[in-house]
Amino acid sequence: MDMHQKRKMRQEKKNNDSQESFSKVSISWYPGHMAKTKREIKEKIDLIDIVFEVVDARIPYSSKNKDIEEMTNSKPRVIIMTKIDLCDMDKTNGWIKYYEDKGYIVVPMDLAHNPNTKVIFDKISPIINEINNKRINKGLKARRARVLVMGVPNVGKSTFFNYIIGKKLSIVEDTPGVTRDRVYAETEWRDKQFTLIDTGGIEPKSNDIILSQMRKQVEIAIEVADVIIFLTDMKQGVTPDDLDIALMLKKSRKPIILVCNKADSFGKMPNEIYEFYNLGLGDPYRVSAVNALGIGDVLDAIYDKLPNDITENDDELTIKVAIIGRPNVGKSSLVNKILGENRVIVSDIAGTTRDATDSKFENEFGKYVFIDTAGIRKKSKVNENIEKYSVIRSLLAVERADVCILMLDATEGVTDQDAKIAGEAHEAGKGIIIVVNKWDEYEKENGTLEKYKKDVYNKLSYLQYAPILFISAKTGQRVHKLYELINSVASQNALRVQTSVLNQVLNEAISIVQPPTDKGKRLKIFYMTQASTKPPTFVVFVNDKELFHFSYERYLINQLRKEFGLVGTPVRIIVREKNEKDL
């Protein structure tokens, strides 16, 4: 082999090695914002029914992103071809046919000169009808339209909100920042039902940690709202924050109703009203929320702007879950972990959740409404009226729940206040799950878990029936096990037993352990029947109520639990006297 051939072979080997090395290099050509967008699409695609993809009609193939096909999971797809006014329509029609043959709905548009979006909705109407029909066939029903009330702090949003729904659900206090989370309530006007959403006052440029999170809450609420009420203060006039909010709302492209609260008179149009036209949101409505003046006109405007109903979950199939506990044990963190969004304000500052907030959630295990409640403090520490209202609403949240999740801080153990909160849920007859949070921060050794369980049951002796789950809301550890527990506890709490089966169990229990005697007189139990559910409540008919000792009651309850499960739910027994002759 001559020198020339050797050099040629070395060069070829060098080229091959370079090519191989190049092929192993993973090149990410996406800019940061595109990579972020791709991640967000993947996270939210399960919530999407139809995908709109916008391409340039001049280059319909080159301007189409190949990754969208993979990310959209074969959802119905609409290609909107823009700038058709700049195209050769013969060639554009060829591209339209090309994409229609591939299963796309194609809508050519000239958005600059003729932005008629109605043609899009005409094209997708059959798909929407098909989706809604499928949901109806699954037992789902129409959801109410959502109306959002928003504005800067202390303009009277909560007063306005409470008047419309007819009850004091939102906290009303002359202190900026009182309403922090979104509060939902069902209401109606002129036989049209809708959901009203109250938000915390928004200060767009504030760096305060709580106010910045409140701003995020408002942004999320804007996304889900169908109509937005922008409430302003007529006495204060247009503020710089009002201007910033107006700009935010215009970008949302949602129907907006501008309302000027705290109006003194309703005769001739006051000069102050004209300042609000500078917001660029149309004609303002004058109201006095405190005096209930002018609100009917706003409700009429809402009525006119409400969309047709959208399908959603059937409430009868939904389990309501109240998350209760002391401040700062991780209740909001758990809700946010479950929902995958910052639905509730999370902060290390104790007491940041003041409103009981509802969050709907559905997965393969079922349909749920998670109610995040304000942390319930000792009464000695509840000094502000705001805190008092929050405690009241937390207790009301317990009342309307099917299941209560009692959250404990693993690093602090069971406190007297935990026992007090647990007692409220127990007395209300709710299904209860004890969740020990921050388990990842707790020092462990052999047998730690069982030892911790024993300690919890010792300190919460009346909750021996409640299952215990150890989690980390921060990392998501074991959170997925919560759903089956919730389903089981809700089912047990609503259990109904046939009278014949019930009395068979009763007779077996009596044969094993005879009823007690007192002064030669023996307790006779004639029969048992179930009076109600939630919790399972049973009536026993006896010869003498005084002879029915609490120890025998406890024995019968344990037998019922043994036979029917009844895990996670209180069991009640009502004792009635009955004359043996009347049987």
C-alpha positions as CSV (number, residue, x, y, z in Angstrom):
1,M,0.0,0.0,0.0
2,D,1.6,3.3,-1.1
3,M,1.7,6.5,0.9
4,H,-1.1,8.1,-1.1
5,Q,-3.5,5.2,-0.3
6,K,-2.6,5.3,3.4
7,R,-3.3,9.1,3.6
8,K,-6.6,8.5,1.9
9,M,-7.7,5.8,4.3
10,R,-6.7,7.9,7.3
11,Q,-8.7,10.8,6.0
12,E,-11.8,8.6,5.4
13,K,-11.5,7.2,8.9
14,K,-11.3,10.7,10.3
15,N,-14.4,11.8,8.4
16,N,-16.3,8.8,9.6
17,D,-15.4,9.4,13.2
18,S,-16.4,13.0,12.9
19,Q,-19.7,12.1,11.4
20,E,-20.4,9.5,14.1
21,S,-19.6,12.0,16.8
22,F,-21.8,14.6,15.2
23,S,-24.7,12.1,15.1
24,K,-24.4,11.5,18.8
25,V,-24.8,15.1,19.7
26,S,-28.3,16.1,20.8
27,I,-29.1,19.5,19.5
28,S,-32.0,21.4,21.0
29,W,-32.9,24.1,18.5
30,Y,-35.9,25.4,20.4
31,P,-35.6,28.8,22.0
32,G,-36.5,28.8,25.7
33,H,-40.0,30.3,25.3
34,M,-40.9,27.6,22.7
35,A,-39.7,24.8,24.9
36,K,-41.8,26.2,27.7
37,T,-44.9,26.4,25.5
38,K,-44.3,22.8,24.4
39,R,-44.2,21.7,28.0
40,E,-47.4,23.6,28.9
41,I,-49.3,22.1,25.9
42,K,-48.3,18.6,27.1
43,E,-49.5,19.4,30.6
44,K,-52.9,20.8,29.6
45,I,-53.7,18.7,26.5
46,D,-56.0,16.4,28.5
47,L,-58.2,19.4,29.2
48,I,-58.5,20.3,25.5
49,D,-61.3,19.1,23.2
50,I,-60.3,20.8,19.9
51,V,-56.9,22.1,18.7
52,F,-56.6,25.2,16.6
53,E,-53.3,25.5,14.7
54,V,-52.6,28.7,12.9
55,V,-50.3,28.6,9.8
56,D,-49.2,31.1,7.1
57,A,-51.2,30.4,3.9
58,R,-48.2,31.5,1.9
59,I,-46.0,28.7,3.4
60,P,-48.6,26.3,4.8
61,Y,-46.2,23.4,5.1
62,S,-43.1,25.2,6.4
63,S,-45.0,27.2,9.0
64,K,-46.6,24.1,10.4
65,N,-45.0,22.6,13.6
66,K,-44.5,18.8,13.3
67,D,-44.4,18.4,17.1
68,I,-48.1,19.5,17.3
69,E,-49.2,16.2,15.8
70,E,-47.5,14.3,18.6
71,M,-48.5,16.6,21.4
72,T,-52.2,16.8,20.6
73,N,-52.9,13.1,21.0
74,S,-55.1,12.9,17.9
75,K,-57.6,15.6,19.1
76,P,-59.8,17.1,16.5
77,R,-57.7,19.6,14.6
78,V,-58.5,22.8,12.9
79,I,-55.9,24.5,10.6
80,I,-56.5,28.2,10.3
81,M,-54.7,29.5,7.2
82,T,-54.0,33.2,7.6
83,K,-53.0,35.9,5.1
84,I,-54.9,34.4,2.2
85,D,-55.2,37.9,0.7
86,L,-51.5,37.6,-0.1
87,C,-51.8,34.2,-1.8
88,D,-52.4,32.6,-5.2
89,M,-55.8,31.0,-4.4
90,D,-55.3,28.2,-7.0
91,K,-52.3,27.0,-5.1
92,T,-53.9,27.7,-1.7
93,N,-56.9,25.6,-2.6
94,G,-54.5,22.7,-3.4
95,W,-53.0,23.0,0.1
96,I,-56.5,23.1,1.6
97,K,-57.4,19.8,-0.2
98,Y,-54.0,18.4,1.0
99,Y,-54.8,19.0,4.6
100,E,-58.5,18.0,4.4
101,D,-57.4,14.7,2.9
102,K,-55.3,14.2,6.1
103,G,-58.4,14.7,8.3
104,Y,-58.0,18.4,9.2
105,I,-60.7,21.0,9.2
106,V,-59.2,23.9,7.2
107,V,-60.4,27.5,7.5
108,P,-58.7,30.1,5.2
109,M,-58.9,33.6,6.6
110,D,-57.9,37.2,6.0
111,L,-57.6,38.3,9.6
112,A,-56.2,41.7,8.8
113,H,-59.1,42.9,6.6
114,N,-61.9,40.5,7.3
115,P,-61.6,38.9,10.8
116,N,-64.9,37.0,10.7
117,T,-64.3,34.3,13.3
118,K,-67.9,33.1,13.0
119,V,-66.8,30.9,10.1
120,I,-64.5,29.0,12.4
121,F,-67.3,28.2,14.9
122,D,-69.6,27.2,12.1
123,K,-67.0,24.7,10.9
124,I,-66.5,23.1,14.4
125,S,-70.1,23.2,15.5
126,P,-70.7,19.5,14.5
127,I,-67.6,18.5,16.6
128,I,-68.8,20.5,19.6
129,N,-72.3,18.9,19.3
130,E,-70.7,15.4,19.1
131,I,-68.5,16.1,22.2
132,N,-71.4,17.4,24.2
133,N,-73.6,14.4,23.2
134,K,-70.9,12.0,24.3
135,R,-70.7,13.8,27.7
136,I,-74.5,13.8,28.1
137,N,-74.5,10.0,27.3
138,K,-72.0,9.5,30.1
139,G,-74.3,11.2,32.6
140,L,-72.6,14.6,32.6
141,K,-74.7,17.7,32.6
142,A,-74.4,21.4,31.5
143,R,-72.3,23.6,33.7
144,R,-73.2,27.1,34.5
145,A,-71.5,30.0,32.9
146,R,-68.8,31.6,35.0
147,V,-69.0,35.4,35.9
148,L,-65.8,36.9,37.5
149,V,-65.9,39.9,39.8
150,M,-62.5,41.7,39.9
151,G,-60.8,45.0,40.6
152,V,-58.3,46.7,42.8
153,P,-58.4,46.2,46.6
154,N,-61.3,47.7,48.6
155,V,-63.6,48.8,45.8
156,G,-66.5,46.8,47.2
157,K,-66.2,43.5,45.2
158,S,-67.2,41.3,48.1
159,T,-70.2,43.5,49.1
160,F,-71.3,43.4,45.5
161,F,-70.7,39.6,45.3
162,N,-72.7,39.0,48.6
163,Y,-75.6,41.1,47.5
164,I,-76.0,39.2,44.2
165,I,-75.9,35.7,45.7
166,G,-78.0,36.8,48.7
167,K,-75.8,35.7,51.5
168,K,-72.5,36.6,53.2
169,L,-70.2,34.1,51.7
170,S,-67.3,36.4,50.9
171,I,-65.6,38.2,53.8
172,V,-66.5,41.9,53.9
173,E,-64.1,44.1,55.8
174,D,-62.8,47.6,55.2
175,T,-59.2,46.2,54.9
176,P,-57.4,45.8,51.6
177,G,-56.5,42.2,50.8
178,V,-59.2,40.5,52.8
179,T,-60.4,38.2,50.1
180,R,-57.4,36.3,48.9
181,D,-58.5,33.2,47.1
182,R,-61.3,32.7,44.5
183,V,-64.7,32.2,46.1
184,Y,-67.4,30.5,44.0
185,A,-71.2,30.7,44.4
186,E,-74.2,29.6,42.3
187,T,-76.9,32.2,41.6
188,E,-79.4,33.1,38.9
189,W,-81.0,36.1,37.2
190,R,-84.2,35.9,35.0
191,D,-84.2,32.1,35.2
192,K,-80.6,31.9,33.9
193,Q,-78.2,30.2,36.3
194,F,-74.5,31.1,36.5
195,T,-71.5,30.8,38.8
196,L,-70.3,34.1,40.4
197,I,-66.5,34.2,41.2
198,D,-65.1,36.7,43.8
199,T,-61.4,37.3,43.7
200,G,-58.9,39.1,45.8
201,G,-58.1,42.7,45.0
202,I,-55.3,42.9,42.4
203,E,-52.4,45.3,42.5
204,P,-50.6,44.6,39.2
205,K,-47.2,45.9,40.1
206,S,-46.9,45.0,43.8
207,N,-43.9,43.0,44.9
208,D,-45.6,41.8,48.1
209,I,-45.5,38.0,48.3
210,I,-49.2,37.6,49.2
211,L,-50.4,40.2,46.7
212,S,-48.4,38.8,43.9
213,Q,-50.0,35.3,44.5
214,M,-53.4,37.0,44.6
215,R,-52.6,38.4,41.2
216,K,-51.9,34.9,39.9
217,Q,-55.2,33.8,41.3
218,V,-57.0,36.5,39.3
219,E,-55.1,35.5,36.1
220,I,-56.3,31.9,36.6
221,A,-59.9,33.2,37.2
222,I,-59.8,35.3,34.0
223,E,-58.9,32.1,32.1
224,V,-61.9,30.2,33.3
225,A,-64.4,33.1,33.3
226,D,-67.1,33.5,30.6
227,V,-68.0,37.1,31.6
228,I,-65.9,39.5,33.6
229,I,-67.2,42.3,35.8
230,F,-64.5,45.0,36.4
231,L,-65.5,46.9,39.5
232,T,-64.0,50.3,40.1
233,D,-64.4,53.0,42.8
234,M,-66.3,56.1,41.5
235,K,-65.2,58.2,44.5
236,Q,-61.6,57.4,44.0
237,G,-61.6,57.8,40.2
238,V,-59.5,55.9,37.7
239,T,-56.2,54.8,39.3
240,P,-53.0,53.6,37.6
241,D,-53.8,50.1,38.7
242,D,-57.2,50.4,37.1
243,L,-55.5,51.2,33.8
244,D,-53.2,48.2,34.1
245,I,-56.1,45.9,34.9
246,A,-58.1,47.3,31.9
247,L,-55.1,46.5,29.7
248,M,-55.0,42.9,31.1
249,L,-58.7,42.4,30.5
250,K,-58.6,43.7,26.9
251,K,-55.9,41.1,26.1
252,S,-58.2,38.3,27.5
253,R,-60.8,39.1,24.8
254,K,-63.6,38.1,27.2
255,P,-66.9,40.0,27.5
256,I,-66.3,42.8,30.1
257,I,-68.8,44.8,32.1
258,L,-67.3,48.0,33.6
259,V,-69.0,48.9,36.9
260,C,-68.4,52.0,39.0
261,N,-69.3,51.3,42.6
262,K,-69.9,53.8,45.5
263,A,-72.1,56.1,43.3
264,D,-73.9,58.7,45.5
265,S,-76.7,59.7,43.1
266,F,-78.6,58.1,40.2
267,G,-80.2,61.1,38.6
268,K,-78.2,63.1,36.1
269,M,-75.0,61.5,34.9
270,P,-72.2,63.0,37.1
271,N,-69.1,64.4,35.5
272,E,-66.9,61.9,37.4
273,I,-68.3,59.0,35.3
274,Y,-66.7,60.3,32.1
275,E,-63.2,59.6,33.4
276,F,-63.9,55.9,33.3
277,Y,-64.3,56.0,29.5
278,N,-60.5,56.3,29.4
279,L,-60.3,52.6,30.3
280,G,-61.6,51.7,26.8
281,L,-64.1,49.2,28.1
282,G,-67.3,50.8,26.9
283,D,-70.1,52.4,28.9
284,P,-69.7,52.1,32.7
285,Y,-72.6,51.0,35.0
286,R,-73.2,53.0,38.2
287,V,-74.0,51.0,41.3
288,S,-74.0,51.3,45.1
289,A,-73.4,47.8,46.4
290,V,-73.9,48.9,50.0
291,N,-77.4,50.4,49.2
292,A,-78.2,47.8,46.5
293,L,-78.8,50.4,43.8
294,G,-78.2,49.9,40.1
295,I,-77.3,46.2,40.5
296,G,-80.3,45.1,38.5
297,D,-78.9,46.8,35.4
298,V,-75.6,45.0,35.8
299,L,-77.4,41.7,36.1
300,D,-79.3,42.4,32.9
301,A,-75.9,43.1,31.2
302,I,-74.6,39.8,32.6
303,Y,-77.7,38.0,31.3
304,D,-77.1,39.4,27.8
305,K,-73.5,38.3,27.7
306,L,-73.8,34.9,29.2
307,P,-73.0,32.1,26.7
308,N,-74.9,28.9,26.3
309,D,-74.4,26.3,29.0
310,I,-71.3,24.1,28.8
311,T,-71.4,20.5,29.9
312,E,-69.7,19.5,33.2
313,N,-69.8,16.9,36.0
314,D,-73.0,15.7,37.6
315,D,-73.0,16.9,41.2
316,E,-74.7,13.7,42.3
317,L,-71.7,11.8,41.3
318,T,-69.2,14.2,42.9
319,I,-67.6,13.6,46.4
320,K,-67.1,16.8,48.3
321,V,-63.9,16.8,50.3
322,A,-63.1,19.4,53.0
323,I,-59.4,19.7,53.9
324,I,-59.2,20.8,57.5
325,G,-56.4,21.5,60.0
326,R,-54.4,24.0,61.8
327,P,-52.8,26.9,59.8
328,N,-49.7,26.1,57.8
329,V,-49.9,22.2,57.9
330,G,-50.0,22.0,54.1
331,K,-53.7,22.1,53.2
332,S,-53.3,24.4,50.2
333,S,-50.2,22.6,49.1
334,L,-52.2,19.4,48.9
335,V,-54.9,21.0,46.8
336,N,-52.4,22.5,44.4
337,K,-50.6,19.1,44.1
338,I,-53.9,17.4,43.3
339,L,-55.0,20.0,40.8
340,G,-51.7,20.5,39.1
341,E,-52.2,24.3,39.3
342,N,-51.7,27.0,41.8
343,R,-55.5,27.0,42.7
344,V,-55.0,28.1,46.3
345,I,-52.5,30.5,47.7
346,V,-49.5,28.7,49.3
347,S,-47.2,30.5,51.6
348,D,-45.1,29.8,54.7
349,I,-47.0,32.6,56.4
350,A,-49.6,31.1,58.7
351,G,-53.2,32.0,57.9
352,T,-52.8,32.9,54.2
353,T,-56.0,31.1,53.2
354,R,-58.9,33.0,54.7
355,D,-61.7,31.8,52.4
356,A,-63.0,28.3,52.0
357,T,-62.4,27.7,48.3
358,D,-63.9,25.0,46.0
359,S,-61.9,23.2,43.3
360,K,-63.5,20.7,41.0
361,F,-61.3,17.7,39.9
362,E,-61.9,14.6,37.9
363,N,-59.6,11.6,37.3
364,E,-59.9,7.8,36.7
365,F,-61.0,7.3,40.3
366,G,-64.0,9.7,40.2
367,K,-65.2,13.3,40.5
368,Y,-64.4,15.5,43.4
369,V,-64.8,18.9,44.8
370,F,-61.9,19.8,47.1
371,I,-62.7,22.5,49.7
372,D,-59.5,24.1,51.0
373,T,-60.3,25.8,54.3
374,A,-58.7,28.4,56.4
375,G,-56.6,27.0,59.2
376,I,-58.6,26.9,62.4
377,R,-56.7,28.5,65.3
378,K,-57.2,28.5,69.0
379,K,-59.9,31.0,70.0
380,S,-57.4,32.9,72.1
381,K,-55.4,33.6,68.9
382,V,-58.4,34.7,66.8
383,N,-58.3,38.4,67.5
384,E,-59.4,39.9,64.2
385,N,-62.9,39.8,62.9
386,I,-61.6,38.4,59.6
387,E,-60.1,35.4,61.4
388,K,-63.4,34.8,63.2
389,Y,-65.3,34.8,59.9
390,S,-62.8,32.4,58.4
391,V,-63.2,29.9,61.2
392,I,-67.0,30.1,60.8
393,R,-66.7,29.4,57.1
394,S,-64.3,26.5,57.7
395,L,-66.9,24.9,60.0
396,L,-69.6,25.5,57.3
397,A,-67.3,23.8,54.8
398,V,-67.1,20.8,57.1
399,E,-70.9,20.7,57.2
400,R,-71.3,20.5,53.4
401,A,-68.5,18.0,52.9
402,D,-68.9,14.2,52.4
403,V,-65.4,13.5,53.6
404,C,-63.0,15.5,55.8
405,I,-59.3,15.2,55.4
406,L,-57.7,16.1,58.7
407,M,-54.2,17.2,58.0
408,L,-51.5,16.9,60.6
409,D,-47.9,18.1,60.6
410,A,-45.6,15.1,61.0
411,T,-42.9,17.3,62.5
412,E,-45.2,18.6,65.2
413,G,-47.4,15.6,66.0
414,V,-51.0,15.8,67.3
415,T,-51.7,19.0,69.2
416,D,-54.7,20.0,71.3
417,Q,-56.0,22.1,68.5
418,D,-55.8,19.2,66.1
419,A,-58.0,17.2,68.5
420,K,-60.5,20.1,68.6
421,I,-60.7,20.3,64.8
422,A,-61.0,16.6,64.5
423,G,-63.8,16.7,67.0
424,E,-65.8,19.2,64.9
425,A,-65.7,16.8,61.9
426,H,-66.5,13.8,64.1
427,E,-69.5,15.5,65.7
428,A,-70.8,16.5,62.3
429,G,-70.8,12.8,61.3
430,K,-68.5,13.2,58.4
431,G,-66.3,10.5,56.9
432,I,-62.7,11.2,58.1
433,I,-59.3,10.5,56.8
434,I,-56.2,11.4,58.8
435,V,-53.4,12.6,56.6
436,V,-50.0,13.1,58.1
437,N,-48.2,15.6,56.0
438,K,-44.4,16.4,55.7
439,W,-43.6,12.8,56.3
440,D,-40.5,13.3,54.1
441,E,-39.1,15.7,56.8
442,Y,-39.7,13.3,59.7
443,E,-36.7,11.3,61.0
444,K,-37.4,7.6,60.7
445,E,-36.1,4.3,62.1
446,N,-37.5,0.7,62.2
447,G,-41.1,0.7,63.3
448,T,-41.5,4.5,63.1
449,L,-44.7,4.4,61.1
450,E,-46.6,2.0,63.3
451,K,-45.4,3.8,66.4
452,Y,-46.6,7.2,65.0
453,K,-50.0,5.6,64.1
454,K,-50.4,4.4,67.7
455,D,-49.5,7.8,69.1
456,V,-52.1,9.5,66.8
457,Y,-54.9,7.0,67.8
458,N,-53.9,7.5,71.5
459,K,-54.4,11.3,71.2
460,L,-57.4,11.1,69.0
461,S,-59.0,8.1,70.7
462,Y,-62.5,8.8,69.2
463,L,-61.1,8.5,65.7
464,Q,-60.0,4.9,65.9
465,Y,-62.1,4.2,62.8
466,A,-60.3,6.8,60.7
467,P,-57.6,5.5,58.3
468,I,-54.2,7.2,58.4
469,L,-52.2,8.1,55.3
470,F,-48.6,9.4,55.4
471,I,-47.8,11.8,52.6
472,S,-45.7,14.7,51.4
473,A,-47.8,17.4,49.7
474,K,-44.6,19.0,48.6
475,T,-43.2,16.0,46.7
476,G,-46.4,14.2,46.0
477,Q,-45.4,11.1,48.0
478,R,-48.4,8.8,48.4
479,V,-50.9,11.5,47.3
480,H,-52.2,9.2,44.6
481,K,-53.4,6.8,47.3
482,L,-55.8,9.4,48.6
483,Y,-58.5,8.9,45.9
484,E,-59.3,5.3,46.7
485,L,-59.4,6.1,50.4
486,I,-61.8,9.0,49.7
487,N,-64.1,6.8,47.6
488,S,-64.1,4.0,50.2
489,V,-64.8,6.4,53.1
490,A,-67.5,8.2,51.2
491,S,-69.2,4.9,50.3
492,Q,-69.0,3.7,53.9
493,N,-70.4,6.9,55.2
494,A,-73.4,6.5,52.9
495,L,-73.9,2.8,53.5
496,R,-77.5,1.5,54.0
497,V,-78.1,-2.0,55.4
498,Q,-81.3,-4.0,55.0
499,T,-83.2,-4.5,58.3
500,S,-83.3,-8.2,58.0
501,V,-79.5,-8.4,57.6
502,L,-79.0,-5.9,60.4
503,N,-81.1,-7.9,62.9
504,Q,-79.2,-11.1,61.9
505,V,-76.0,-9.4,62.9
506,L,-77.6,-8.1,66.1
507,N,-78.8,-11.5,67.1
508,E,-75.3,-13.0,66.6
509,A,-73.8,-10.2,68.6
510,I,-76.3,-10.8,71.5
511,S,-75.6,-14.5,71.5
512,I,-71.8,-13.8,71.8
513,V,-72.1,-11.2,74.5
514,Q,-75.2,-11.0,76.6
515,P,-76.7,-7.6,77.3
516,P,-75.9,-6.2,80.7
517,T,-78.0,-6.4,83.9
518,D,-78.5,-3.9,86.7
519,K,-80.1,-4.8,90.1
520,G,-81.4,-8.1,88.7
521,K,-83.0,-6.5,85.6
522,R,-81.5,-7.5,82.2
523,L,-81.5,-5.3,79.2
524,K,-83.6,-6.7,76.3
525,I,-82.9,-5.6,72.7
526,F,-85.9,-6.3,70.5
527,Y,-84.7,-5.3,67.1
528,M,-82.6,-2.7,65.2
529,T,-83.3,-0.6,62.1
530,Q,-81.3,2.0,60.2
531,A,-82.6,5.5,60.5
532,S,-80.3,7.4,58.1
533,T,-76.9,7.6,56.4
534,K,-74.1,10.1,56.5
535,P,-73.2,8.9,59.0
536,P,-74.8,5.4,59.3
537,T,-77.3,5.9,62.1
538,F,-79.2,2.9,63.7
539,V,-82.1,2.8,66.1
540,V,-82.3,0.0,68.7
541,F,-85.5,-0.7,70.5
542,V,-85.0,-1.9,74.1
543,N,-87.1,-2.5,77.2
544,D,-85.2,0.0,79.4
545,K,-82.9,2.8,78.1
546,E,-81.2,3.1,81.5
547,L,-79.8,-0.4,81.1
548,F,-78.2,0.4,77.7
549,H,-74.7,1.1,79.0
550,F,-72.2,3.0,76.8
551,S,-69.8,0.0,76.9
552,Y,-72.5,-2.3,75.3
553,E,-73.2,0.5,72.7
554,R,-69.5,0.5,71.9
555,Y,-69.5,-3.3,71.6
556,L,-72.5,-3.2,69.1
557,I,-70.8,-0.5,67.1
558,N,-67.6,-2.6,66.8
559,Q,-69.7,-5.6,65.7
560,L,-71.3,-3.5,63.0
561,R,-67.9,-2.3,61.8
562,K,-66.7,-5.8,61.8
563,E,-69.6,-7.1,59.6
564,F,-70.1,-4.1,57.3
565,G,-66.7,-2.4,57.2
566,L,-67.7,1.1,58.1
567,V,-64.1,2.3,58.0
568,G,-63.6,6.1,58.1
569,T,-67.1,7.0,59.3
570,P,-68.7,7.6,62.7
571,V,-71.5,5.2,63.6
572,R,-74.4,6.5,65.7
573,I,-76.9,4.4,67.7
574,I,-80.2,5.9,69.0
575,V,-81.9,4.1,71.8
576,R,-85.7,3.9,72.0
577,E,-87.8,2.2,74.7
578,K,-90.6,-0.1,73.6
579,N,-93.1,-2.1,75.6
580,E,-92.7,-5.8,75.0
581,K,-96.5,-6.1,74.6
582,D,-96.5,-3.7,71.7
583,L,-94.2,-5.9,69.6
